[in-house]
Amino acid sequence: MASSPRSGPRLILKGPDGEVTEHPLGDTNVLGRSTTATVRVADREVSRQHSQIDLEGDRFVLRDLESSNGTFLNGKRITSGHARIGDVVRFGTAEFKLAAGGASGVVTPTPRSAPNRGWMLSGFDPSGRALQFELRPMVENGSAGEAATTWIFGRDKARAQFVIDDGSVSGAHAEISYEPLQGLTLRDLGSTNGTRLDGEMLGKGPVPLDETGQEITFGAAKLRLSRLV
């Protein structure tokens, strides 16, 4: 297990109850649920050996270790990628922020420069594969304000930002839109098998969404809406 000085980089986790935990990082770190992991995360959504984080100068190399529920960097699922201090990484449903230690070795989590508002759609496709999609509004240029944002869900990687690889899902199946003064809306894009909200089939127009708890079904893929911590 690699060691790290107390003033070195670390992962910061703020749990849903507000509790903050810090995990120092060495040159090479394996994150997972296993008791032998460099950074152990006791979360059932985290694989025993979920991801590896290697320190290279002032940046990190992040690699998914064929985990069940995926590794995400700033909301995008990756197999490998480069991260820097301040980036948000997620392993399954456990979300961390990369932080730098101070001279005292005490790290204070800093708020995101982007808006705090965000949602997650999580569930399973018909084959049982886990699906997790983060919805974070874009930021207005030159300000911290949120901009109108639209996310398309579908089977076609060329048309959809969030891909659901299942035959029941159309190429561009549905979209969720965010307006700063109106919140979230859901709209079917003329899909073959339809989009359902809490079991009710959508018509042609947009339907308002609650902040959390609603079930959205694209074809046969069922997901539930929740707020990001």
ZADO-1210 file (C-alpha; in nm, 4 decimals, padded with zeros to 6 digits):
<atoms>
<atom x="00.0000" y="00.0000" z="00.0000" code="MET" pos="1"/>
<atom x="00.1481" y="00.3326" z="-00.1059" code="ALA" pos="2"/>
<atom x="00.1841" y="00.6058" z="00.1533" code="SER" pos="3"/>
<atom x="00.1098" y="00.9741" z="00.1234" code="SER" pos="4"/>
<atom x="00.2110" y="01.2751" z="00.3310" code="PRO" pos="5"/>
<atom x="-00.0704" y="01.4404" z="00.5206" code="ARG" pos="6"/>
<atom x="-00.0266" y="01.7495" z="00.3045" code="SER" pos="7"/>
<atom x="-00.0644" y="01.5478" z="-00.0148" code="GLY" pos="8"/>
<atom x="-00.3640" y="01.4918" z="-00.2424" code="PRO" pos="9"/>
<atom x="-00.6691" y="01.3076" z="-00.1182" code="ARG" pos="10"/>
<atom x="-01.0247" y="01.2103" z="-00.1922" code="LEU" pos="11"/>
<atom x="-01.3016" y="01.3910" z="-00.0054" code="ILE" pos="12"/>
<atom x="-01.6365" y="01.2167" z="00.0460" code="LEU" pos="13"/>
<atom x="-01.9362" y="01.4017" z="00.1833" code="LYS" pos="14"/>
<atom x="-02.2050" y="01.1538" z="00.2731" code="GLY" pos="15"/>
<atom x="-02.5814" y="01.2118" z="00.2540" code="PRO" pos="16"/>
<atom x="-02.5830" y="01.2744" z="00.6306" code="ASP" pos="17"/>
<atom x="-02.3270" y="01.5559" z="00.5886" code="GLY" pos="18"/>
<atom x="-02.0373" y="01.3575" z="00.7365" code="GLU" pos="19"/>
<atom x="-01.7045" y="01.4291" z="00.5632" code="VAL" pos="20"/>
<atom x="-01.4341" y="01.1643" z="00.5327" code="THR" pos="21"/>
<atom x="-01.0840" y="01.2085" z="00.3874" code="GLU" pos="22"/>
<atom x="-00.8763" y="00.9443" z="00.2090" code="HIS" pos="23"/>
<atom x="-00.5053" y="01.0258" z="00.1500" code="PRO" pos="24"/>
<atom x="-00.3648" y="00.9184" z="-00.1877" code="LEU" pos="25"/>
<atom x="-00.0228" y="00.7775" z="-00.2690" code="GLY" pos="26"/>
<atom x="00.1394" y="00.7284" z="-00.6098" code="ASP" pos="27"/>
<atom x="-00.0765" y="00.4221" z="-00.6841" code="THR" pos="28"/>
<atom x="-00.4156" y="00.3597" z="-00.5257" code="ASN" pos="29"/>
<atom x="-00.6761" y="00.0876" z="-00.5712" code="VAL" pos="30"/>
<atom x="-01.0241" y="00.1888" z="-00.4635" code="LEU" pos="31"/>
<atom x="-01.2869" y="-00.0695" z="-00.3806" code="GLY" pos="32"/>
<atom x="-01.4972" y="-00.2551" z="-00.1277" code="ARG" pos="33"/>
<atom x="-01.2215" y="-00.5073" z="-00.0479" code="SER" pos="34"/>
<atom x="-01.0465" y="-00.4808" z="00.2888" code="THR" pos="35"/>
<atom x="-00.7150" y="-00.4882" z="00.0979" code="THR" pos="36"/>
<atom x="-00.7987" y="-00.1801" z="-00.1146" code="ALA" pos="37"/>
<atom x="-00.5801" y="00.1293" z="-00.0711" code="THR" pos="38"/>
<atom x="-00.8972" y="00.3356" z="-00.0334" code="VAL" pos="39"/>
<atom x="-01.1768" y="00.1185" z="00.1036" code="ARG" pos="40"/>
<atom x="-01.5368" y="00.2239" z="00.0356" code="VAL" pos="41"/>
<atom x="-01.7943" y="00.0141" z="00.2196" code="ALA" pos="42"/>
<atom x="-02.0707" y="00.0653" z="-00.0344" code="ASP" pos="43"/>
<atom x="-02.2560" y="-00.2205" z="-00.2022" code="ARG" pos="44"/>
<atom x="-02.2549" y="-00.0308" z="-00.5341" code="GLU" pos="45"/>
<atom x="-01.8720" y="-00.0320" z="-00.5291" code="VAL" pos="46"/>
<atom x="-01.6901" y="-00.3411" z="-00.6624" code="SER" pos="47"/>
<atom x="-01.4232" y="-00.5167" z="-00.4545" code="ARG" pos="48"/>
<atom x="-01.1582" y="-00.3679" z="-00.6850" code="GLN" pos="49"/>
<atom x="-01.3447" y="-00.0869" z="-00.8533" code="HIS" pos="50"/>
<atom x="-01.0921" y="00.1651" z="-00.9864" code="SER" pos="51"/>
<atom x="-00.7244" y="00.2598" z="-00.9783" code="GLN" pos="52"/>
<atom x="-00.5920" y="00.6128" z="-00.9295" code="ILE" pos="53"/>
<atom x="-00.2271" y="00.6839" z="-01.0156" code="ASP" pos="54"/>
<atom x="-00.0597" y="01.0149" z="-00.9361" code="LEU" pos="55"/>
<atom x="00.1441" y="01.1684" z="-01.2214" code="GLU" pos="56"/>
<atom x="00.2775" y="01.5125" z="-01.1329" code="GLY" pos="57"/>
<atom x="-00.0157" y="01.7484" z="-01.0787" code="ASP" pos="58"/>
<atom x="-00.2754" y="01.5206" z="-01.2349" code="ARG" pos="59"/>
<atom x="-00.4250" y="01.1774" z="-01.1798" code="PHE" pos="60"/>
<atom x="-00.4710" y="00.8817" z="-01.4119" code="VAL" pos="61"/>
<atom x="-00.8055" y="00.7189" z="-01.3375" code="LEU" pos="62"/>
<atom x="-00.8799" y="00.3641" z="-01.4618" code="ARG" pos="63"/>
<atom x="-01.1925" y="00.1569" z="-01.4149" code="ASP" pos="64"/>
<atom x="-01.1109" y="-00.2027" z="-01.3150" code="LEU" pos="65"/>
<atom x="-01.4075" y="-00.3582" z="-01.4963" code="GLU" pos="66"/>
<atom x="-01.6387" y="-00.2585" z="-01.2135" code="SER" pos="67"/>
<atom x="-02.0063" y="-00.3529" z="-01.2133" code="SER" pos="68"/>
<atom x="-02.1473" y="00.0000" z="-01.1771" code="ASN" pos="69"/>
<atom x="-01.8833" y="00.2087" z="-01.3498" code="GLY" pos="70"/>
<atom x="-01.6387" y="00.4906" z="-01.2834" code="THR" pos="71"/>
<atom x="-01.7443" y="00.8481" z="-01.3623" code="PHE" pos="72"/>
<atom x="-01.5334" y="01.1623" z="-01.4056" code="LEU" pos="73"/>
<atom x="-01.7274" y="01.4891" z="-01.3801" code="ASN" pos="74"/>
<atom x="-02.0465" y="01.3010" z="-01.4642" code="GLY" pos="75"/>
<atom x="-01.9146" y="01.1070" z="-01.7658" code="LYS" pos="76"/>
<atom x="-01.8598" y="00.7322" z="-01.7500" code="ARG" pos="77"/>
<atom x="-01.5033" y="00.6385" z="-01.8404" code="ILE" pos="78"/>
<atom x="-01.2770" y="00.3358" z="-01.8744" code="THR" pos="79"/>
<atom x="-00.9708" y="00.5594" z="-01.8274" code="SER" pos="80"/>
<atom x="-00.9030" y="00.9312" z="-01.8101" code="GLY" pos="81"/>
<atom x="-00.7004" y="01.2144" z="-01.6596" code="HIS" pos="82"/>
<atom x="-00.8278" y="01.4129" z="-01.3618" code="ALA" pos="83"/>
<atom x="-00.7048" y="01.7175" z="-01.1704" code="ARG" pos="84"/>
<atom x="-00.7570" y="01.8700" z="-00.8281" code="ILE" pos="85"/>
<atom x="-01.1175" y="01.9899" z="-00.8026" code="GLY" pos="86"/>
<atom x="-01.2643" y="01.7237" z="-01.0317" code="ASP" pos="87"/>
<atom x="-01.5535" y="01.5092" z="-00.9102" code="VAL" pos="88"/>
<atom x="-01.5184" y="01.1317" z="-00.9441" code="VAL" pos="89"/>
<atom x="-01.7845" y="00.8715" z="-00.8728" code="ARG" pos="90"/>
<atom x="-01.7515" y="00.4995" z="-00.8171" code="PHE" pos="91"/>
<atom x="-02.0941" y="00.3363" z="-00.8326" code="GLY" pos="92"/>
<atom x="-02.2950" y="00.5800" z="-00.6187" code="THR" pos="93"/>
<atom x="-02.0036" y="00.6974" z="-00.3997" code="ALA" pos="94"/>
<atom x="-01.9050" y="01.0483" z="-00.5111" code="GLU" pos="95"/>
<atom x="-01.5730" y="01.2102" z="-00.4186" code="PHE" pos="96"/>
<atom x="-01.3883" y="01.5307" z="-00.4909" code="LYS" pos="97"/>
<atom x="-01.0143" y="01.5383" z="-00.5576" code="LEU" pos="98"/>
<atom x="-00.8550" y="01.7833" z="-00.3152" code="ALA" pos="99"/>
<atom x="-00.5074" y="01.9029" z="-00.2215" code="ALA" pos="100"/>
<atom x="-00.3917" y="01.8939" z="00.1407" code="GLY" pos="101"/>
<atom x="-00.2745" y="02.2063" z="00.3200" code="GLY" pos="102"/>
<atom x="00.0319" y="02.2457" z="00.5382" code="ALA" pos="103"/>
<atom x="-00.1658" y="02.1428" z="00.8447" code="SER" pos="104"/>
<atom x="-00.2842" y="01.8274" z="00.6752" code="GLY" pos="105"/>
<atom x="-00.6466" y="01.9355" z="00.7196" code="VAL" pos="106"/>
<atom x="-00.8557" y="01.9533" z="00.4056" code="VAL" pos="107"/>
<atom x="-01.1788" y="02.1486" z="00.3827" code="THR" pos="108"/>
<atom x="-01.4124" y="02.0428" z="00.1012" code="PRO" pos="109"/>
<atom x="-01.4814" y="02.3300" z="-00.1334" code="THR" pos="110"/>
<atom x="-01.8155" y="02.3853" z="-00.3057" code="PRO" pos="111"/>
<atom x="-01.8379" y="02.3120" z="-00.6757" code="ARG" pos="112"/>
<atom x="-01.7756" y="02.6112" z="-00.8980" code="SER" pos="113"/>
<atom x="-02.0520" y="02.4796" z="-01.1185" code="ALA" pos="114"/>
<atom x="-02.4113" y="02.4880" z="-00.9876" code="PRO" pos="115"/>
<atom x="-02.4942" y="02.2562" z="-00.7006" code="ASN" pos="116"/>
<atom x="-02.8136" y="02.1455" z="-00.8680" code="ARG" pos="117"/>
<atom x="-02.8021" y="01.8013" z="-01.0230" code="GLY" pos="118"/>
<atom x="-02.9931" y="01.4790" z="-01.0615" code="TRP" pos="119"/>
<atom x="-02.9263" y="01.1130" z="-01.1248" code="MET" pos="120"/>
<atom x="-03.1240" y="00.8549" z="-01.3180" code="LEU" pos="121"/>
<atom x="-03.0336" y="00.5056" z="-01.2006" code="SER" pos="122"/>
<atom x="-03.1766" y="00.1609" z="-01.2598" code="GLY" pos="123"/>
<atom x="-03.1349" y="-00.1372" z="-01.4892" code="PHE" pos="124"/>
<atom x="-03.1880" y="-00.2338" z="-01.8516" code="ASP" pos="125"/>
<atom x="-03.3889" y="-00.5492" z="-01.9338" code="PRO" pos="126"/>
<atom x="-03.0733" y="-00.7662" z="-01.9233" code="SER" pos="127"/>
<atom x="-02.9989" y="-00.6549" z="-01.5668" code="GLY" pos="128"/>
<atom x="-02.7093" y="-00.4211" z="-01.6461" code="ARG" pos="129"/>
<atom x="-02.6864" y="-00.1223" z="-01.4116" code="ALA" pos="130"/>
<atom x="-02.7562" y="00.2200" z="-01.5626" code="LEU" pos="131"/>
<atom x="-02.6537" y="00.5482" z="-01.3993" code="GLN" pos="132"/>
<atom x="-02.6771" y="00.8871" z="-01.5673" code="PHE" pos="133"/>
<atom x="-02.5873" y="01.2204" z="-01.4073" code="GLU" pos="134"/>
<atom x="-02.7827" y="01.5288" z="-01.5117" code="LEU" pos="135"/>
<atom x="-02.5925" y="01.8500" z="-01.4362" code="ARG" pos="136"/>
<atom x="-02.7100" y="02.1781" z="-01.5912" code="PRO" pos="137"/>
<atom x="-02.4600" y="02.3722" z="-01.7963" code="MET" pos="138"/>
<atom x="-02.3229" y="02.7010" z="-01.6623" code="VAL" pos="139"/>
<atom x="-02.3853" y="03.0385" z="-01.8246" code="GLU" pos="140"/>
<atom x="-02.0688" y="03.1843" z="-01.9768" code="ASN" pos="141"/>
<atom x="-01.9016" y="03.4294" z="-01.7415" code="GLY" pos="142"/>
<atom x="-02.1296" y="03.3543" z="-01.4471" code="SER" pos="143"/>
<atom x="-02.2185" y="03.0874" z="-01.1954" code="ALA" pos="144"/>
<atom x="-02.5786" y="03.0800" z="-01.3160" code="GLY" pos="145"/>
<atom x="-02.7370" y="02.7706" z="-01.4634" code="GLU" pos="146"/>
<atom x="-02.8196" y="02.7548" z="-01.8341" code="ALA" pos="147"/>
<atom x="-03.1009" y="02.5725" z="-02.0086" code="ALA" pos="148"/>
<atom x="-02.9815" y="02.2160" z="-02.0753" code="THR" pos="149"/>
<atom x="-03.1239" y="01.9185" z="-02.2633" code="THR" pos="150"/>
<atom x="-03.0151" y="01.5551" z="-02.2338" code="TRP" pos="151"/>
<atom x="-03.1171" y="01.2961" z="-02.4950" code="ILE" pos="152"/>
<atom x="-03.1543" y="00.9287" z="-02.4048" code="PHE" pos="153"/>
<atom x="-03.1428" y="00.6567" z="-02.6690" code="GLY" pos="154"/>
<atom x="-02.9630" y="00.3662" z="-02.8320" code="ARG" pos="155"/>
<atom x="-02.7767" y="00.5665" z="-03.0985" code="ASP" pos="156"/>
<atom x="-02.4406" y="00.6965" z="-02.9723" code="LYS" pos="157"/>
<atom x="-02.4387" y="00.9612" z="-03.2467" code="ALA" pos="158"/>
<atom x="-02.7641" y="01.1201" z="-03.1283" code="ARG" pos="159"/>
<atom x="-02.7921" y="01.0453" z="-02.7573" code="ALA" pos="160"/>
<atom x="-02.5749" y="01.1806" z="-02.4773" code="GLN" pos="161"/>
<atom x="-02.6907" y="00.8937" z="-02.2546" code="PHE" pos="162"/>
<atom x="-02.6863" y="00.5579" z="-02.4312" code="VAL" pos="163"/>
<atom x="-02.9102" y="00.2651" z="-02.3356" code="ILE" pos="164"/>
<atom x="-02.7957" y="-00.0315" z="-02.5434" code="ASP" pos="165"/>
<atom x="-03.1190" y="-00.2294" z="-02.5593" code="ASP" pos="166"/>
<atom x="-03.3464" y="-00.3236" z="-02.8490" code="GLY" pos="167"/>
<atom x="-03.6543" y="-00.1799" z="-02.6772" code="SER" pos="168"/>
<atom x="-03.4980" y="00.1683" z="-02.6832" code="VAL" pos="169"/>
<atom x="-03.5106" y="00.3855" z="-02.9961" code="SER" pos="170"/>
<atom x="-03.2072" y="00.5641" z="-03.1405" code="GLY" pos="171"/>
<atom x="-03.3175" y="00.8981" z="-02.9940" code="ALA" pos="172"/>
<atom x="-03.5867" y="00.7838" z="-02.7523" code="HIS" pos="173"/>
<atom x="-03.6648" y="01.0728" z="-02.5147" code="ALA" pos="174"/>
<atom x="-03.5229" y="01.3908" z="-02.3704" code="GLU" pos="175"/>
<atom x="-03.5084" y="01.5563" z="-02.0312" code="ILE" pos="176"/>
<atom x="-03.4766" y="01.9346" z="-02.0327" code="SER" pos="177"/>
<atom x="-03.3896" y="02.1807" z="-01.7592" code="TYR" pos="178"/>
<atom x="-03.4986" y="02.5451" z="-01.7521" code="GLU" pos="179"/>
<atom x="-03.3723" y="02.7612" z="-01.4621" code="PRO" pos="180"/>
<atom x="-03.7173" y="02.9026" z="-01.3862" code="LEU" pos="181"/>
<atom x="-03.9209" y="02.5938" z="-01.4695" code="GLN" pos="182"/>
<atom x="-03.7204" y="02.2912" z="-01.3551" code="GLY" pos="183"/>
<atom x="-03.7159" y="01.9535" z="-01.5304" code="LEU" pos="184"/>
<atom x="-03.9436" y="01.8263" z="-01.8063" code="THR" pos="185"/>
<atom x="-03.9585" y="01.4896" z="-01.9838" code="LEU" pos="186"/>
<atom x="-04.0587" y="01.4442" z="-02.3494" code="ARG" pos="187"/>
<atom x="-04.0837" y="01.1355" z="-02.5700" code="ASP" pos="188"/>
<atom x="-03.9159" y="01.1797" z="-02.9098" code="LEU" pos="189"/>
<atom x="-04.1530" y="00.9616" z="-03.1099" code="GLY" pos="190"/>
<atom x="-03.9986" y="00.6379" z="-02.9844" code="SER" pos="191"/>
<atom x="-04.1240" y="00.2993" z="-03.1016" code="THR" pos="192"/>
<atom x="-04.1979" y="00.1561" z="-02.7552" code="ASN" pos="193"/>
<atom x="-04.2829" y="00.4758" z="-02.5735" code="GLY" pos="194"/>
<atom x="-04.1743" y="00.6529" z="-02.2557" code="THR" pos="195"/>
<atom x="-04.3562" y="00.6097" z="-01.9256" code="ARG" pos="196"/>
<atom x="-04.3579" y="00.8247" z="-01.6130" code="LEU" pos="197"/>
<atom x="-04.4607" y="00.6334" z="-01.3011" code="ASP" pos="198"/>
<atom x="-04.6237" y="00.3759" z="-01.5288" code="GLY" pos="199"/>
<atom x="-04.8223" y="00.6240" z="-01.7393" code="GLU" pos="200"/>
<atom x="-04.7422" y="00.6478" z="-02.1112" code="MET" pos="201"/>
<atom x="-04.6369" y="00.9954" z="-02.2231" code="LEU" pos="202"/>
<atom x="-04.8121" y="01.1783" z="-02.5026" code="GLY" pos="203"/>
<atom x="-04.6414" y="01.4114" z="-02.7496" code="LYS" pos="204"/>
<atom x="-04.5841" y="01.7101" z="-02.5239" code="GLY" pos="205"/>
<atom x="-04.3361" y="01.7703" z="-02.2398" code="PRO" pos="206"/>
<atom x="-04.4341" y="01.6635" z="-01.8867" code="VAL" pos="207"/>
<atom x="-04.2999" y="01.8322" z="-01.5696" code="PRO" pos="208"/>
<atom x="-04.0833" y="01.6197" z="-01.3405" code="LEU" pos="209"/>
<atom x="-04.0554" y="01.6275" z="-00.9641" code="ASP" pos="210"/>
<atom x="-03.7122" y="01.6796" z="-00.8096" code="GLU" pos="211"/>
<atom x="-03.6834" y="01.3157" z="-00.7022" code="THR" pos="212"/>
<atom x="-03.8516" y="00.9777" z="-00.6689" code="GLY" pos="213"/>
<atom x="-04.0259" y="00.9373" z="-01.0029" code="GLN" pos="214"/>
<atom x="-03.9781" y="00.6268" z="-01.2180" code="GLU" pos="215"/>
<atom x="-03.9007" y="00.6840" z="-01.5851" code="ILE" pos="216"/>
<atom x="-03.9190" y="00.3949" z="-01.8332" code="THR" pos="217"/>
<atom x="-03.7539" y="00.4139" z="-02.1766" code="PHE" pos="218"/>
<atom x="-03.8873" y="00.1129" z="-02.3685" code="GLY" pos="219"/>
<atom x="-03.8228" y="-00.1648" z="-02.1146" code="ALA" pos="220"/>
<atom x="-03.5419" y="00.0106" z="-01.9236" code="ALA" pos="221"/>
<atom x="-03.6616" y="00.1398" z="-01.5856" code="LYS" pos="222"/>
<atom x="-03.4795" y="00.4180" z="-01.4022" code="LEU" pos="223"/>
<atom x="-03.5550" y="00.6291" z="-01.0978" code="ARG" pos="224"/>
<atom x="-03.4860" y="00.9997" z="-01.0566" code="LEU" pos="225"/>
<atom x="-03.2937" y="01.1203" z="-00.7502" code="SER" pos="226"/>
<atom x="-03.1036" y="01.4289" z="-00.6408" code="ARG" pos="227"/>
<atom x="-02.7242" y="01.4317" z="-00.6450" code="LEU" pos="228"/>
<atom x="-02.5660" y="01.4953" z="-00.3060" code="VAL" pos="229"/>
</atoms>
